Amino acid sequence: MNADTQNIFERAERLYEKGDHEACRPLFERIVADHPDGYPDVHNRLGVIHHSAGRIEDAVRCYEAALGLNPQYTEAALNLVVALNDLGRFEDAEQVFRDAADRLRTGEEEAALAALANRHVRMGDDYVRVGRLPDAMHEYRRALTLRPTYVDVICKLGTALRKEGRTDDALRVLGRAKELNPRYAAPYVQSGLIYYKKGFLDVALTEWQKALDLDPARRDAEAFLATVRRALLQL
């Protein structure tokens, strides 16, 4: 990377780290235009930028370009899996995941994948705290491509979907969490909130009672139950 390109890349990286995607995009695009056969990291970042903005087809092209330059680029492969799933191209996503998994066999690599998954979860949590739910969901999905059975992450994704108003999608995701671990209380709490908002009070009460039965320390479930029951008594 020559000095001019390095300067552009560093400016773009600073903006990217701040989350100012639209400001850094033209800088990354300039690098790609000047060096189309180099810098897979830049293609991957452009993919993330497009993906977070809902330009999924553009994101797929960028991730594929990154992999074309570096077939061992695991992060780009996993980003591509998420994007293909978002497009409903499930068979293509599975093939990309299998190809990536074939390159990740050792225990050391497995530990690295777990660490990467946890990093995505932390980023998702940070996005939730600042109210950027689409970005949070993207990070949770990236974590789940690495560790599909992390029930707490599945529940975090379901919670974010609920907050976005995508209640049917949220119930489907939360149902998956219940299937994987029927003894985990959190998805029942979240499902109860959705059913309550939909007006299915009996179902909501059942969900919260189940959560409390599983975990008597769930004060949120206890509070929801008490509040709704008091309201029903006043009818």
N, C-alpha and C positions, 0 to 999 in steps of 0.2 A: 504494500500500500504506500503510494507516494505521499509526500508531505501535504499536498492540497487535498487529496482524498482523505487522509488521516484527520485533517482539520474538520472537514465536512462531517466525517463519521463521529468525531467527538462531540460536535455541536448537536448532531442528531441524537446521539446516545443520551446526552443530558436532558433533552426534551422528552425522549422516550421514557427515561426513568421517572420524570415528573408526571407522566401520564398525558402529556400534551401531544397526542398522536397525530392530529392533523397538522401541527406545526412541523413535526419531524418527518412526516411522510415525504414531502417533496425533496428533502435532503437525501433520504435513503433512495428515492427513485432516481435522483441524479447519479448516485454511485452506481446503481444498477445499469443505468443508461450508458455510463462511461466504461463500466467493467461488467458486461453481461455474463462473462464466464468465470467470475470470481465472487468471493465473499458470500457463501451460503448463509451466514448469520444475518446479513442484510435482507436477503430474500425471506428468511424466517420472520424477522421483525416486521417486514411489510405484510406478511401473512397475518400476524397477530393484529396489526393495525386494521387491516381490512375486516378481519373476523369480528373484532370488537365493535366495528361500525355496521355490522350486518351485511357486509359485502362478501358473502361466503364463497361464491364462485371465484372471485379475485383472490381470496385467501388460499383456496385450493391450488390455484396456479402458482402462487408464491411458494407454498410449502413444497409442491412438486419440483419447482425449480431448485430449491435448497437441497432436496434429496438427490436431484440429478447431478448436482455438483459434489455432494458428499452423501453417498448412500448409507454411511454409518451414523448420520446425524439423527440420533434418537429423538431429541426434543421436537425436531421438525416432523418426524414420522408420527409422533403422538399428537401433535397439533393437527396434522392431516387427518388422523383418525377421528378427532372431534369434529372437524369441519365436514368430513364425509357423512358422519352420523347426522349432523345438523341438516344436511341436504337429503337425508333419507337413503343414502347410498350405502346401506348396511353391509352388503357383501364386499364392496370395495374396501370399506373400513376394516372389516375383519381380515382381509388379505394383507392390508398394510400393517395391521397389528401383528399378524403371524410372522410377516417378514422381519419386522423389528424384533419380535421376541426371539426369533431364531438367532439373532446376533447378540442376545443377552442371556447367557447361560450360567455364568459363574456366580458363586455366592457374593463375591465383591460387587458384581454388577447389580445383583438383586438388592443389596443394601443401598447402592447408589440410587436405584429406582425408588425405593421406599423414602429415602431422604428427599428426592425430587418431588414425590407426591406430597410429602408433608410441607414442602416449600410452597407448592401451589395452594394447599389448604390455607396456610397462613396468609398468603396474598389474597385469597378469597375472603377470609375473615376481615382483612384490612379494607377491602373494597366495600364490604357490608357496613363497616363502621362509618364510612364516608358517604353511604347511600348510593353507591354505584353497583346496583344489583346485577345488571347484565354482565359486567366485568367479573363480579364475584362468581356468578354461575359458570362463566367460561373457565375460571380457575378451578372450581370444584370438578367440572367435567374433565379437565386435564388431569387432575389428581386421580379421578376414577378410571381413566384409561390405563393408569399405572397400577392401581389397586382397586379393582372393581368391587371388592367385597368389604371395603371400609364403610361400615354401616353408619358411623357418625357423619361421614362426608356425604353419603347419600341423603341423610336427614338434613344436613345443611343445605344441600341443593333443593330439596323439597321445600324447606322453609323459605329460601330465596324466591322460589317460584310462587309460593303463597303470597309473599309480600308484593310480588309483581302483578298479582291478580290472576295468575295462570293456575287457577285452582284445580282444574281437571288434570293438568300435567303434574301438579304438586301431589295430588292423591295417588297418581300412578307411581311416582317416584317413592313416596312414603310407603306405599304398599310393598314395593320391592325391599325396603329396609325391614319391614315387618316379616317378610318371608325369610330374609337372611338371618335375622335374630329376633324371634318372637318375644324374647325376654327384655328387649330394649324399649324403654318407656317413651323416649323422646318423640318418635314418629306418631304415637297415639295422641300426644299433646297437640302436635301440629295438625293432625287430621281432625281432632275435635274442634279446633278453631275454624277450620274450613267448613265443616258441617254446620257449626253454629252460624257462620256468616250466610250460609245457604238457607238457613231456617229449619234445618233438621235437628231440632233440639234434643230429641231422644237419642239420636245417633251420637251427637256431640257428647252428651252425658255419659254414654256407654264408653266412648273412646277415653274420656278423661278418667273415668272410674278404672278402666283397664290400666291406664298409666299409673294411677295411684296404687293399684294392687301390685303392680310390678315393682314400683319404687315409692314406698311411703314417704320418702323425703322430697318428692316432687311438689313443692309448695305452689307452683304455678297451676298444676292440675287441681290441687285442693282448692285454690282460690277460685278457679273457673267454675268448678262444681258448686261451691257454696253460693257464688253470685247468681248463677242461673237458677238454682233451686229456690233461692229467695225470691227471685223475679217471678218464677212460676207460681209460688204460693200467693203472690199478690194479685194474680189474675182473677 
